[in-house]
Amino acid sequence: MGTASHDEFRDFVAARRPTLLRAALLLTADRTEAEDLLQAALAKTYLAWDRIKDRAALDGYVRRAMVNINISWWRRRRLEEYPTDEMPDTPVADHTDRSELRDALDRLLDRLPARQRAYIVLRYFDDLTEAEIAEALGVSVGTVKSTVSRAMAKLREDADEEFAALE
């Protein structure tokens, strides 16, 4: 990569990092994992920088990389977890800087499969249209609509249970 391309990449990261980090945070629900996810996606983007001709599609490229990497990490972690006879000690979440509503939302999003969570994050947190999501992820608009619809139905169902427990 030449100096001009390197500078262009650095400018892109400086300009888009906060937005991309927010998307990564919503995908992972953990600040540290979100930073790692964004770093891994940006590393892949850096390697492919000279091959990406459409600079307007960079956000979509990075988001798609984050979704793919997050799914790979999720699959890898899933294989490393084995059932046992004894329940491990579970850490208590620190609620001092978060509201109960935000905690409930995080729990609801964590219950969604990684793919549905990614679609919800792109649609409602990044405020992308269905067509933009379809283009970014390389799927049809119908796939986006049906996936978001199923995810929202699950969120509504789980929210009824979650908020009933808060009352």
KAKA-V538183 format. One record per helix or strand. SS is the DSSP state (a for helix, b for strand). FROM is the first residue (numbers start at 0). LEN is the number of residues. If there is no record, write none. Layout:
# KAKA-V538183
SS:FROM:LEN
SS:FROM:LEN
This chain:
# KAKA-V538183
a:2:26
a:30:21
a:54:26
a:99:12
a:113:12
a:129:8
a:140:26
